[in-house]
């Protein structure tokens, strides 16, 4: 069950980031430092995804 939950979290995170990317098309992202905040959040989400993927073998059902 733990593997399924980790997979689901990774899929949901990936889906959310893709939605954000699509929603940002055409936006003036350089105003109000939004681009910097987006880049920082994307980087953190990438680290989280990697950590969850690496932890998957340790989560035995």
VENZILIN-V178330 format. One record per residue. N is the residue number from 1. RES is the residue in one letter. NEAR is the number of other C-alpha atoms within 10 Angstrom. Layout:
n:N res:RES near:NEAR
n:N res:RES near:NEAR
//
This chain:
n:1 res:X near:9
n:2 res:X near:13
n:3 res:X near:16
n:4 res:X near:11
n:5 res:X near:11
n:6 res:X near:17
n:7 res:X near:16
n:8 res:X near:12
n:9 res:X near:14
n:10 res:X near:18
n:11 res:X near:13
n:12 res:X near:12
n:13 res:X near:16
n:14 res:X near:15
n:15 res:X near:12
n:16 res:X near:12
n:17 res:X near:16
n:18 res:X near:12
n:19 res:X near:11
n:20 res:X near:13
n:21 res:X near:12
n:22 res:X near:10
n:23 res:X near:10
n:24 res:X near:13
n:25 res:X near:9
n:26 res:X near:7
n:27 res:X near:8
n:28 res:X near:10
n:29 res:X near:14
n:30 res:X near:9
n:31 res:X near:9
n:32 res:X near:9
n:33 res:X near:9
n:34 res:X near:12
n:35 res:X near:14
n:36 res:X near:13
n:37 res:X near:12
n:38 res:X near:15
n:39 res:X near:11
n:40 res:X near:12
n:41 res:X near:13
n:42 res:X near:15
n:43 res:X near:12
n:44 res:X near:12
n:45 res:X near:16
n:46 res:X near:15
n:47 res:X near:12
n:48 res:X near:14
n:49 res:X near:19
n:50 res:X near:12
n:51 res:X near:11
n:52 res:X near:15
n:53 res:X near:14
n:54 res:X near:10
n:55 res:X near:12
n:56 res:X near:15
n:57 res:X near:11
n:58 res:X near:9
n:59 res:X near:10
n:60 res:X near:8
n:61 res:X near:8
//
